[in-house]
Amino acid sequence: MNFKFVAGLEIHVQLNTKTKMFCSCPTEGLDVPNTRVCPVCLGYPGTLPVINREAVIMAIALGKALNGHINMISRFHRKNYFYPDLPKGYQITQGDVPIIENAVLPLSTGKNIPIKRMHLEEDAAKSVHVSSSGRLAGAQETLLDFNRSGVPLIEIVTDPVFESPEEATLFVEELQATLRYLGISNAQMELGQLRCDVNVSVEVDGKEGTRVEIKNLNSTRSIRQALTYEYNRHVEAYKRGENIITETLAFDEKTGKTRTMRTKQSSADYRYFPEPDLPPLILTEELFEEANRYNGSFLDAYHNALSWTNKEADARTLALNKDQYMLYSSLAEKGFDKKLLNRMILIDLPNILSEVAKTWGDVDKTFLNSILQLQQDGKITPAVAKDLLWQAARGNDPMKYAEEHELLKHENIDIKQIISDVLQQNPDAVEKYKKGNANVIGFLLGQVMKKTKGTVDPNQTRALLEQMLNE
Amino acid sequence: MDDVKTIFSKREANEITFTHLMEETLKELSHDDELHAFLFIRNADELMADAKAADNAWDEGQRKPLLGIPIAIKDNMCVTGLPCTCGSKILEHFVAPYDATAVKKLKDAGAIIVGKTNLDEFAMGSSSENSAFGPTRNPLDKTCSPGGSSGGSAAAVASGMSLLALGSDTGGSVRQPAAFTGTFGFKPSYGAISRYGLVAFASSLDQIGVLAKHPEDVILASSVLFGQDPMDSTSRDIPMAPQPEASNVKRVGIVKEIDSNMLDKDVKHAYDSFINYLSRTYEVVEISIPHWEEALAAYYFIAPAEASSNLSRYDGVRYGTTMEAENYSESIRKTRNLFGEEVKRRILLGSFALSAGYKDALYEKANYLRQWLVFEFDQVFQNVDMVLTPTTPTPPFKLGEIKDPLDLYKADLFTTPANLAYLPAINMPYPFQENKKDLPIGLQFIAPFGEDHKLLSFINELWQGAEEL
């Protein structure tokens, strides 16, 4: 039997507008429950929705970025169902005519991922299940936080084109980056700013398999694990001659397994109809112009990164991390040598940051600037540079530190004098060298470096040392 | 009772004060236990204090369009700090945390809100008998219904418990009670008055309307209430000046599809004789609205469909009455069982009309008919300035008289087309009742979209002309 993995994604992204989708409640400062609410987002009697203009602009920006067909007239619909986190008993979403259709996300690997539709809608409130034991299992009560109710969402639906769990994961990572470069969402999965549902099936000898849906995957790791688990489960079942049933699944991060949420027999009728409280959404030239404010591109970043690093993996890592990329980019613009930058931004800094538990946002650019300048001017060695990075990470001004600890190469330093001092003080080593033991040169070099506190270039010093030994 | 203009000139001449006016109003309000026009009346001391404040403002030279004027608000519009029950058990203890835009505009214009008026639950009905808190009686004959759903507002105005009242009109709920109480009931063009703060029944049909005894008061109140509101995306600016002007109406259309033989004989008589009267001054022509009869059917799918969704929010989770139970689904089931029979009937009908497999044949078809109706009115108004119909097929019926809900739906036969076609329409009492004690008959005029001021000016002309006879 021949098995082929097939998956499509349905992704909900919170847009980072200042206010909610249909009211003027702020979307920030949501940590204290039920403090960012008003009669509109609580679904009070008599209230009406008003479309958030900025959310529309962001949707247009995304449509343009992903080369989608942008509908000049689209409609909002009501999706009716009862749930405690849904204050109006319906969600305002877009039905038959979404704002964007037929877009494409080009992956850095060169593959194009077709996106069927992207539409605007509102988020529901957050349900928190609690029990007296404090454990989720056997929760007795549900607490509701309406701060999230009405936060703008854009839903992104892809075609079922993913051929492996890795590809689906890569898509989500690069979509996240795309949204961040555009500046329309922070897209952090762990904060629920990007949420992912997956449809997955396994083709057997070219014949379509049964599709299951996995809901609410909240990390790229979970996506990969859940998809891999499902693929294996389907393959094993088909090999045994068993069927897969159509159902909706949840993924348990702890066990790495999926479990049944509901079977499709109870499929809901949402009784969609056009939202009578909102006129059709008609796009204007003005909105398109304003959408130009959101114009960053992940793929551009990736190509720049590739030209700097010459390695696809490095380039992807750098471009996927917007803060890291922006830092690199701003330093590269200043003309610093790429080798210095690759070492500092791709190797040293990530290690240091993880060691001191800080983020890219905490990095002081002026410090990096000084360190690179010193390095570029030949005033410090790579070893000193790394030391200074550590100091910078601890909040010390690297320039001051270098001066105080005499780490700078002094122009008036008499390296020849120091070498000849070292040679005089270590006659045994000199003797060994002359007898043909070239290894001692490392020892002698170490002595010189020690005396100069590492402020001299090791290669040049080695050459000079050899020259003087041979004299 | 005087109109607002007369009250202001008497106030100017120091013949009356707003305090005096409020004392009179309170006297009437004290009889409300007989009529039950109100579900909530504000405390008398508060009302007197408001009237006193209005007098002081007047004496300081302040002039506002409705300064010191007592006004009643249908209990499906939010007034900060006052109950807003919608005539339903489910909102029995709900207190509004904000002002409807229309209410805010009235307050800013100096009006004094006296209380909240009775209605059919969630404005669903034509008799005010569907109120969970008991029916309202018709002030002109207490054994009769004042109509509905704005029956409380109509009774309040007819009995002098307020000069003006706000109602809401989804399929005739302002015009029909006006017809039953001999008052003016105006439903503006859709979007003319913001719906923000009006508890939704059927959003694409709902419109706040004005009830008053004098057409000039309708014009004045409308000039305060009209205007695009950023809180209601379906609202728009429709011109409305505070004074009537020459209407320039020349041709009035009467609808061919209305079979006058199916009218009650008193209504038929009034309708025919008024057409006669009109044709002395205006050209009266027969026009055709081919989908006129289907309108009622379309209405009774569209309105319940929207209502089924609009009323989904009453789950007892955030406000209103909550019936405690073991779990959410049991609790919501018990809570929503507080809805009255008519509300439940319409929620079921509406859910059905929207459900998979039936939506195309019911909801979509009804909207298709609605588009036809819009088009047909558009054609008609190429030819005539106004359209005249009876407001209702019958005079006021007795309380408890109509048992079959379908029979009651027929009370909306002539009023629903204006809602479906977004048009302004008004009830004018038939002015030539031979016996003044006879129950009133209502005449309805429908105008082209946005020509609200022309409609009201025309009614004012007609009314003054008729009074001079």
Boltz contact constraints between the chains, C-beta under 6 A:
constraints:
  - contact:
      token1: [A, 39]
      token2: [B, 98]
      max_distance: 6.0
  - contact:
      token1: [A, 42]
      token2: [B, 318]
      max_distance: 6.0
  - contact:
      token1: [A, 43]
      token2: [B, 313]
      max_distance: 6.0
  - contact:
      token1: [A, 45]
      token2: [B, 199]
      max_distance: 6.0
  - contact:
      token1: [A, 46]
      token2: [B, 78]
      max_distance: 6.0
  - contact:
      token1: [A, 46]
      token2: [B, 197]
      max_distance: 6.0
  - contact:
      token1: [A, 46]
      token2: [B, 198]
      max_distance: 6.0
  - contact:
      token1: [A, 46]
      token2: [B, 199]
      max_distance: 6.0
  - contact:
      token1: [A, 48]
      token2: [B, 196]
      max_distance: 6.0
  - contact:
      token1: [A, 48]
      token2: [B, 232]
      max_distance: 6.0
  - contact:
      token1: [A, 50]
      token2: [B, 233]
      max_distance: 6.0
  - contact:
      token1: [A, 78]
      token2: [B, 309]
      max_distance: 6.0
  - contact:
      token1: [A, 80]
      token2: [B, 309]
      max_distance: 6.0
  - contact:
      token1: [A, 84]
      token2: [B, 317]
      max_distance: 6.0
  - contact:
      token1: [A, 84]
      token2: [B, 328]
      max_distance: 6.0
  - contact:
      token1: [A, 88]
      token2: [B, 313]
      max_distance: 6.0
  - contact:
      token1: [A, 89]
      token2: [B, 312]
      max_distance: 6.0
  - contact:
      token1: [A, 89]
      token2: [B, 313]
      max_distance: 6.0
  - contact:
      token1: [A, 90]
      token2: [B, 309]
      max_distance: 6.0
  - contact:
      token1: [A, 90]
      token2: [B, 312]
      max_distance: 6.0
  - contact:
      token1: [A, 269]
      token2: [B, 355]
      max_distance: 6.0
  - contact:
      token1: [A, 269]
      token2: [B, 356]
      max_distance: 6.0
  - contact:
      token1: [A, 271]
      token2: [B, 354]
      max_distance: 6.0
  - contact:
      token1: [A, 271]
      token2: [B, 355]
      max_distance: 6.0
  - contact:
      token1: [A, 273]
      token2: [B, 354]
      max_distance: 6.0
  - contact:
      token1: [A, 276]
      token2: [B, 203]
      max_distance: 6.0
  - contact:
      token1: [A, 276]
      token2: [B, 204]
      max_distance: 6.0
  - contact:
      token1: [A, 276]
      token2: [B, 306]
      max_distance: 6.0
  - contact:
      token1: [A, 277]
      token2: [B, 203]
      max_distance: 6.0
  - contact:
      token1: [A, 278]
      token2: [B, 233]
      max_distance: 6.0
  - contact:
      token1: [A, 279]
      token2: [B, 233]
      max_distance: 6.0
